[in-house]
């Protein structure tokens, strides 16, 4: 009897320890502040009823957390995923999610440029430690990955994409400042567990992420309840987009680069396109920078045929010419395409934009490309591995040039270009 009592008490103690150590914040991500040299934005979720959840942060070098600062987040109750169809395994099939949570956000301001920080989130039990680096004035490098379509029934998609990021970081000897994704992070934006599994990965703990809305991030399992809410409920971007697109389209500055992020899913008619272009023009006018980078999900060119994409190059090339965009980033088509510098729809050396779209990286949704294709004089390089494509890029920026390198899953370089500063 004595042994049974001791065993019971040990179990109770063990369970109590487990529950006591379980963090009360989840779905944590670091997004850029409007000026990423002095500001970062944190997003996280808690259960309903958790009031006063906060971020505590300090420099990474402050290993004892002696100079920690604390900021209580602002929150609203989110029902973005409640009642939305999802699937976690094919045996179970579709089901209706019953999910409500507090969607928290906090802005960390007055940071020091070119400095590594660490932070924890929570109220009663804090999360594990997270990290980010603020922008400086010198050279920086970021990982660029796209279209990995996290899907619970096929966990290998997430694994190979995260392995690709690891390979890129190792290739650059660990010297990576942040990560860019050009969309379709998840296969169904309305599936909450897909975001959970993604944000739980190590690379989301160690870096600031620059992300945007892809068509898959915008949709639910049935492709009938499609909206930006899924993305907005999981991120905390600067709310400086045009009317109705706050946080979905946005801009920020990182070092000598002005970044403009577009939500392709909103640009479905002439009125919205006009609003977006007026906003971009205003942002460029008011925020002078050495380089201008624009990113959206929909591709600029059809990688298989080489033709212009209506929602890409056709829509934006004259506008980019006028406003001096240096690099245009995109994803979606799963075939890598890089153009020469183009101005007035012709190859140009003195001015113009380089258009690049990333390959897919999930090892299952790539595409083949035609041997014969149009716009051969404009397109500098294309690459795909067919259906089982896994690729990613390293982009290095300094005051003299932009260096772009494409790698396959084995870390073998597939493309390389140096774009001089204009």
Backbone torsions as a table, in degrees:
resi	resn	phi	psi	omega
1	UNK	NA	-42.9	-179.5
2	UNK	-59.7	-41.4	179.8
3	UNK	-65.2	-38.3	178.1
4	UNK	-63.8	-41.1	179.3
5	UNK	-64.9	-43.7	178.8
6	UNK	-62.2	-40.6	178.1
7	UNK	-63.4	-42.8	179.6
8	UNK	-61.9	-46.6	-179.5
9	UNK	-63.6	-36.2	177.9
10	UNK	-64.3	-40.7	178.1
11	UNK	-64.2	-44.8	179.2
12	UNK	-60.5	-43.1	179.8
13	UNK	-63.2	-42.8	-179.6
14	UNK	-63.6	-44.6	178.6
15	UNK	-63.1	-41.8	178.8
16	UNK	-61.7	-38.8	178.1
17	UNK	-64.9	-42.5	179.5
18	UNK	-60.7	-49.9	-177.4
19	UNK	-67.1	-36.2	-179.0
20	UNK	-66.9	-28.4	-176.7
21	UNK	-94.0	0.4	-176.1
22	UNK	-80.0	118.1	-177.7
23	UNK	-61.8	148.4	-179.4
24	UNK	-96.7	6.4	174.9
25	UNK	-122.4	143.4	178.8
26	UNK	-144.4	-179.1	178.2
27	UNK	54.0	49.4	-174.6
28	UNK	-91.9	132.5	176.4
29	UNK	-145.5	146.2	174.7
30	UNK	-101.8	122.3	175.1
31	UNK	-115.4	159.9	-176.6
32	UNK	-71.6	147.9	166.7
33	UNK	-82.4	172.5	-178.2
34	UNK	-59.1	-39.1	169.3
35	UNK	-116.2	100.3	-172.7
36	UNK	-71.2	-0.6	173.2
37	UNK	-79.8	-24.6	-175.5
38	UNK	-131.8	2.4	-173.8
39	UNK	-148.9	138.8	171.5
40	UNK	-134.2	156.0	-178.3
41	UNK	-122.7	128.8	-176.7
42	UNK	-111.5	138.7	175.5
43	UNK	-123.3	141.2	174.8
44	UNK	-158.3	167.4	179.8
45	UNK	-121.3	148.6	169.7
46	UNK	-134.3	168.8	172.7
47	UNK	-68.2	159.7	176.0
48	UNK	-59.7	144.1	177.7
49	UNK	91.8	-8.1	177.7
50	UNK	-87.6	104.9	-179.4
51	UNK	-105.6	146.5	176.2
52	UNK	81.8	18.3	176.5
53	UNK	-64.7	143.9	-169.9
54	UNK	-140.2	168.0	171.2
55	UNK	-112.3	131.5	167.9
56	UNK	-115.3	136.2	-171.6
57	UNK	-147.6	156.4	178.8
58	UNK	-162.0	174.2	176.9
59	UNK	-67.5	146.4	180.0
60	UNK	-58.8	-31.2	179.9
61	UNK	-69.8	-17.5	179.8
62	UNK	-84.0	72.4	-170.4
63	UNK	-65.4	-22.5	178.9
64	UNK	-92.1	1.6	-178.5
65	UNK	57.9	34.1	-176.3
66	UNK	-70.5	-30.1	-176.2
67	UNK	-111.3	34.3	-174.9
68	UNK	-65.5	141.6	172.5
69	UNK	-113.0	153.0	-174.7
70	UNK	-132.3	136.7	175.8
71	UNK	-137.2	127.2	178.5
72	UNK	-79.2	132.0	-178.2
73	UNK	-76.6	161.9	171.5
74	UNK	-101.7	144.0	-176.5
75	UNK	-142.1	162.7	170.3
76	UNK	-141.2	152.6	177.1
77	UNK	-73.7	126.5	-179.3
78	UNK	-105.2	132.0	172.7
79	UNK	-118.6	21.7	-174.1
80	UNK	-56.2	-34.6	-175.8
81	UNK	-102.9	-5.2	-174.9
82	UNK	-71.2	126.3	179.6
83	UNK	80.8	7.2	-177.8
84	UNK	-93.2	141.2	-179.7
85	UNK	-72.5	137.1	176.1
86	UNK	-143.5	180.0	174.8
87	UNK	-152.1	138.2	177.2
88	UNK	-116.6	-23.7	172.2
89	UNK	-153.3	152.9	-174.1
90	UNK	-72.1	-23.0	178.2
91	UNK	-68.4	-45.5	179.7
92	UNK	-71.4	-38.0	-178.4
93	UNK	81.7	-168.6	-178.1
94	UNK	-67.0	149.3	174.1
95	UNK	-149.8	165.1	179.9
96	UNK	-97.2	126.0	-178.9
97	UNK	-76.3	142.4	175.4
98	UNK	-119.7	86.2	-170.2
99	UNK	-137.1	123.9	169.1
100	UNK	-136.9	145.7	-178.4
101	UNK	-158.0	166.3	170.4
102	UNK	-85.9	122.6	176.9
103	UNK	-96.4	109.1	-176.9
104	UNK	-98.9	153.4	171.4
105	UNK	-149.0	149.6	176.4
106	UNK	-146.1	148.0	177.1
107	UNK	-111.9	120.3	177.0
108	UNK	-93.2	112.0	-173.8
109	UNK	-112.4	173.4	178.1
110	UNK	56.6	35.8	175.7
111	UNK	-80.0	162.3	176.6
112	UNK	-91.9	134.1	179.3
113	UNK	-62.2	154.4	174.8
114	UNK	52.6	45.1	-175.8
115	UNK	-132.9	139.1	175.6
116	UNK	-87.0	132.3	179.8
117	UNK	-121.8	160.4	171.8
118	UNK	-132.6	154.3	-179.4
119	UNK	-153.0	162.4	174.0
120	UNK	-135.4	152.3	-176.0
121	UNK	-126.7	144.3	173.7
122	UNK	153.6	-160.0	176.8
123	UNK	-140.6	-65.3	179.3
124	UNK	-91.5	-44.5	176.8
125	UNK	-125.1	116.4	-173.9
126	UNK	-77.1	156.3	177.0
127	UNK	-70.1	173.2	170.0
128	UNK	-67.7	168.9	-174.4
129	UNK	-77.9	137.3	178.2
130	UNK	-116.9	163.8	-174.6
131	UNK	-139.1	154.6	169.3
132	UNK	-157.7	164.1	177.1
133	UNK	-125.5	131.5	177.5
134	UNK	-77.6	158.3	179.8
135	UNK	-73.1	149.0	174.1
136	UNK	-117.9	-157.8	179.8
137	UNK	-106.1	-6.1	-177.1
138	UNK	-100.4	-161.9	-178.0
139	UNK	-64.5	145.0	174.0
140	UNK	-143.1	159.5	-179.4
141	UNK	-134.2	138.2	174.5
142	UNK	-129.9	152.2	171.8
143	UNK	-84.1	139.4	175.4
144	UNK	-124.3	123.2	179.3
145	UNK	-137.4	159.8	-174.5
146	UNK	-158.6	155.5	166.2
147	UNK	53.7	63.4	176.5
148	UNK	-110.3	-4.1	162.7
149	UNK	47.4	57.7	-179.7
150	UNK	-53.7	129.9	-173.3
151	UNK	-146.7	112.4	-173.6
152	UNK	-51.4	-42.4	179.8
153	UNK	-65.0	-16.4	178.8
154	UNK	-127.0	74.8	-174.9
155	UNK	-63.0	-17.3	-179.3
156	UNK	-63.1	-26.6	179.6
157	UNK	-58.2	-49.5	-179.6
158	UNK	-65.4	-39.8	-177.9
159	UNK	-62.0	-46.4	-176.3
160	UNK	-70.8	-33.2	177.9
161	UNK	-66.3	-44.5	178.5
162	UNK	-67.4	-34.6	174.9
163	UNK	-63.7	-36.3	178.0
164	UNK	-63.5	-42.2	177.0
165	UNK	-62.3	-43.8	178.9
166	UNK	-59.3	-40.9	179.8
167	UNK	-63.9	-41.0	179.8
168	UNK	-66.2	-41.8	178.6
169	UNK	-62.7	-44.0	179.4
170	UNK	-65.4	-38.1	179.7
171	UNK	-59.9	-34.0	179.4
172	UNK	-97.8	23.6	176.6
173	UNK	56.1	33.7	177.2
174	UNK	80.0	-1.0	-175.6
175	UNK	-88.9	74.7	179.4
176	UNK	-126.3	135.2	-173.8
177	UNK	-97.5	-33.2	176.5
178	UNK	-163.0	178.5	-178.2
179	UNK	-125.5	134.6	175.1
180	UNK	-108.5	134.1	169.7
181	UNK	-124.9	131.2	179.4
182	UNK	-99.2	33.6	165.5
183	UNK	103.9	172.0	-171.3
184	UNK	56.1	46.4	174.9
185	UNK	-63.8	-36.9	178.8
186	UNK	-124.0	157.1	-178.5
187	UNK	-75.9	-31.3	176.1
188	UNK	-137.3	109.9	-178.3
189	UNK	-59.5	-27.1	-178.7
190	UNK	-78.7	0.5	-179.5
191	UNK	-98.5	105.9	-171.3
192	UNK	-62.7	-40.5	-176.4
193	UNK	-65.5	-24.1	178.8
194	UNK	-65.8	-44.0	176.0
195	UNK	-64.2	-41.0	179.5
196	UNK	-58.5	-49.0	-178.9
197	UNK	-63.3	-37.1	179.0
198	UNK	-66.8	-49.9	-174.8
199	UNK	-70.5	-16.5	179.1
200	UNK	-76.8	-11.1	-176.1
201	UNK	-75.4	155.4	-171.5
202	UNK	-59.7	-36.3	-176.9
203	UNK	-67.6	-21.9	175.0
204	UNK	-79.2	-16.8	177.6
205	UNK	-85.3	-23.8	-168.8
206	UNK	-106.6	-7.7	-173.2
207	UNK	-142.0	154.0	163.4
208	UNK	-71.9	141.3	178.9
209	UNK	-116.5	130.7	171.6
210	UNK	-104.2	115.3	-173.7
211	UNK	-131.7	169.8	177.0
212	UNK	-150.0	173.7	-175.3
213	UNK	-90.3	119.9	170.7
214	UNK	-97.5	170.7	-178.3
215	UNK	-62.4	-33.5	178.2
216	UNK	-74.4	-34.0	176.8
217	UNK	-66.1	-18.1	-174.4
218	UNK	-93.8	-11.9	-169.8
219	UNK	-112.4	160.9	172.3
220	UNK	-100.8	179.6	-175.1
221	UNK	-58.6	-33.3	-176.4
222	UNK	-94.6	-1.1	-177.2
223	UNK	57.5	32.4	-179.1
224	UNK	-124.1	-16.7	179.9
225	UNK	-121.2	66.6	-171.8
226	UNK	-97.1	129.1	-177.0
227	UNK	-164.9	163.4	178.9
228	UNK	-72.6	-15.9	-171.5
229	UNK	-57.1	-34.5	-177.8
230	UNK	-61.7	-44.6	179.0
231	UNK	-69.9	-45.1	-177.4
232	UNK	-64.6	-29.0	179.6
233	UNK	-77.3	-7.8	-177.0
234	UNK	-120.4	2.1	-177.9
235	UNK	-135.8	169.0	-179.2
236	UNK	-143.5	63.6	-179.9
237	UNK	-78.9	163.8	175.7
238	UNK	-56.7	131.5	-177.6
239	UNK	-84.7	51.8	-173.8
240	UNK	-113.4	18.7	177.0
241	UNK	-74.5	175.5	177.6
242	UNK	-70.6	168.1	-172.0
243	UNK	-52.5	125.9	-179.1
244	UNK	88.1	-7.0	-177.4
245	UNK	-122.9	22.0	179.8
246	UNK	-61.7	118.4	-179.9
247	UNK	87.2	-16.3	176.1
248	UNK	-94.4	-48.7	162.3
249	UNK	-103.6	139.8	-176.1
250	UNK	-161.9	168.9	175.6
251	UNK	-134.3	156.0	173.2
252	UNK	-157.7	164.5	177.6
253	UNK	-112.9	134.1	176.1
254	UNK	-130.7	105.2	-176.6
255	UNK	61.4	-126.5	-178.0
256	UNK	-92.9	18.2	-178.0
257	UNK	-117.4	132.3	167.0
258	UNK	-95.6	116.6	178.4
259	UNK	-97.4	133.4	174.5
260	UNK	-125.1	119.6	-175.4
261	UNK	-109.1	125.7	-176.5
262	UNK	-111.3	143.3	174.4
263	UNK	-95.4	100.2	-178.9
264	UNK	-56.5	-31.0	-174.1
265	UNK	-70.7	-16.5	178.2
266	UNK	-88.2	-16.8	-172.1
267	UNK	-92.8	67.5	-174.1
268	UNK	-107.0	-4.8	179.5
269	UNK	-151.5	168.0	-174.2
270	UNK	-61.6	-35.7	-178.3
271	UNK	-65.0	-45.8	-179.3
272	UNK	-68.8	-37.8	177.9
273	UNK	-62.7	-42.4	178.5
274	UNK	-62.8	-43.3	178.1
275	UNK	-60.4	-43.5	-178.8
276	UNK	-64.7	-43.5	-177.8
277	UNK	-69.9	-35.9	174.8
278	UNK	-63.0	-39.9	179.1
279	UNK	-65.7	-46.7	179.1
280	UNK	-58.7	-44.4	179.9
281	UNK	-60.5	-41.5	178.9
282	UNK	-65.6	-42.6	179.8
283	UNK	-62.2	-44.4	180.0
284	UNK	-63.9	-42.4	179.7
285	UNK	-60.4	-38.7	-172.0
286	UNK	-93.1	-5.2	-175.1
287	UNK	-136.1	73.4	-179.8
288	UNK	-60.5	140.0	-179.4
289	UNK	-154.2	158.3	179.7
290	UNK	-65.8	-42.9	-179.5
291	UNK	-121.6	148.5	172.7
292	UNK	-121.0	120.9	176.4
293	UNK	-112.8	133.7	175.0
294	UNK	-121.0	136.5	179.1
295	UNK	-131.4	137.8	171.3
296	UNK	-145.0	172.7	-178.8
297	UNK	-81.6	-49.7	-174.0
298	UNK	-66.7	138.9	-172.4
299	UNK	-68.8	157.1	177.8
300	UNK	-82.5	-39.2	-179.1
301	UNK	-127.5	157.1	170.3
302	UNK	-80.0	111.1	-174.9
303	UNK	-66.2	-25.8	-179.0
304	UNK	-77.8	-40.9	-174.2
305	UNK	-108.6	-16.2	-178.7
306	UNK	84.6	-3.0	-176.7
307	UNK	-75.0	160.2	175.2
308	UNK	-65.0	144.5	172.0
309	UNK	-96.7	131.4	-175.2
310	UNK	-60.5	-36.8	-179.6
311	UNK	-88.2	3.7	-177.6
312	UNK	-119.8	-104.9	-174.6
313	UNK	-59.5	-43.0	-178.2
314	UNK	-58.6	-42.4	-176.3
315	UNK	-74.5	-34.6	-165.2
316	UNK	-112.7	-13.9	-168.3
317	UNK	-64.1	-43.4	179.2
318	UNK	-65.3	-37.2	178.7
319	UNK	-65.6	-44.5	179.1
320	UNK	-64.6	-36.9	175.1
321	UNK	-57.5	-46.7	-174.9
322	UNK	-65.1	-38.6	-171.3
323	UNK	-104.5	6.9	168.9
324	UNK	72.0	38.8	177.9
325	UNK	-71.1	131.2	-177.7
326	UNK	-85.6	-51.9	-178.3
327	UNK	-128.2	134.8	174.2
328	UNK	-113.9	116.9	-177.3
329	UNK	-102.0	144.4	176.9
330	UNK	-157.8	174.8	176.9
331	UNK	-139.4	-131.0	168.3
332	UNK	78.3	-49.2	-169.8
333	UNK	-85.1	-14.3	175.2
334	UNK	76.1	8.5	173.8
335	UNK	-119.4	128.8	179.2
336	UNK	-72.6	132.0	175.4
337	UNK	-137.4	133.3	170.8
338	UNK	-130.3	130.7	177.8
339	UNK	-96.9	166.8	163.9
340	UNK	-69.2	174.9	172.8
341	UNK	-69.2	124.5	-174.4
342	UNK	-117.5	136.9	173.8
343	UNK	-143.8	131.7	-177.2
344	UNK	55.9	37.7	178.6
345	UNK	63.0	22.1	177.8
346	UNK	-132.0	156.4	175.6
347	UNK	-66.1	134.1	-174.5
348	UNK	-138.9	144.7	177.6
349	UNK	-102.0	-29.3	-173.2
350	UNK	-85.6	-31.4	-177.6
351	UNK	-157.2	164.6	178.3
352	UNK	130.2	-172.4	-171.9
353	UNK	-123.0	139.7	169.3
354	UNK	-96.9	126.4	-179.3
355	UNK	-103.5	125.7	-178.4
356	UNK	-134.8	136.6	172.8
357	UNK	-128.0	133.2	-174.0
358	UNK	-75.5	155.2	172.4
359	UNK	-77.2	170.9	171.7
360	UNK	-74.4	168.5	-175.8
361	UNK	-144.5	24.4	-176.8
362	UNK	-107.1	0.0	176.9
363	UNK	66.6	24.7	-179.5
364	UNK	-155.2	-9.8	-175.9
365	UNK	-127.5	21.0	175.9
366	UNK	-71.8	176.3	-178.0
367	UNK	-136.9	153.3	169.8
368	UNK	-79.2	163.4	177.1
369	UNK	-128.0	150.0	-179.0
370	UNK	-66.6	143.6	175.2
371	UNK	-66.8	-44.5	176.3
372	UNK	-94.2	134.3	-178.7
373	UNK	-152.0	160.3	-178.6
374	UNK	-87.5	172.6	178.9
375	UNK	56.9	35.0	-178.9
376	UNK	-62.7	-28.4	-179.9
377	UNK	-75.2	-20.3	-179.0
378	UNK	-95.4	-34.9	-176.3
379	UNK	-86.3	121.3	-177.8
380	UNK	-83.8	-34.5	-175.3
381	UNK	-161.2	141.5	172.3
382	UNK	-128.7	154.3	179.2
383	UNK	-157.7	139.9	171.9
384	UNK	-159.4	157.8	172.3
385	UNK	-110.3	17.7	-175.5
386	UNK	80.4	-153.1	-174.7
387	UNK	-57.9	-38.0	-175.9
388	UNK	-96.4	57.3	179.8
389	UNK	-87.8	135.5	168.8
390	UNK	-138.2	114.9	179.8
391	UNK	-147.8	162.5	177.4
392	UNK	-162.1	170.9	-172.7
393	UNK	-131.5	153.9	167.1
394	UNK	-114.0	131.3	179.6
395	UNK	-123.5	122.8	179.6
396	UNK	-114.9	132.1	-175.1
397	UNK	-125.0	129.5	168.2
398	UNK	-140.6	-177.0	-172.8
399	UNK	-70.7	-16.6	-177.9
400	UNK	-95.2	-31.6	-170.9
401	UNK	-164.9	168.3	172.6
402	UNK	-119.3	125.4	-178.9
403	UNK	-111.6	127.0	-177.1
404	UNK	-123.7	129.0	-178.7
405	UNK	-129.6	128.9	176.3
406	UNK	-103.2	134.5	179.5
407	UNK	-128.3	152.4	169.8
408	UNK	-90.3	-177.7	-174.6
409	UNK	-63.2	-21.9	-179.4
410	UNK	-90.4	4.2	-179.7
411	UNK	78.7	18.0	178.4
412	UNK	-91.7	125.3	-177.1
413	UNK	-68.1	132.3	-178.6
414	UNK	-110.4	-26.3	179.8
415	UNK	-151.2	151.4	-179.2
416	UNK	-152.0	134.2	176.7
417	UNK	-150.6	145.4	173.6
418	UNK	-116.3	123.8	-178.3
419	UNK	-110.2	112.4	-178.2
420	UNK	-67.3	148.5	175.2
421	UNK	-64.5	140.6	176.3
422	UNK	-93.6	NA	NA
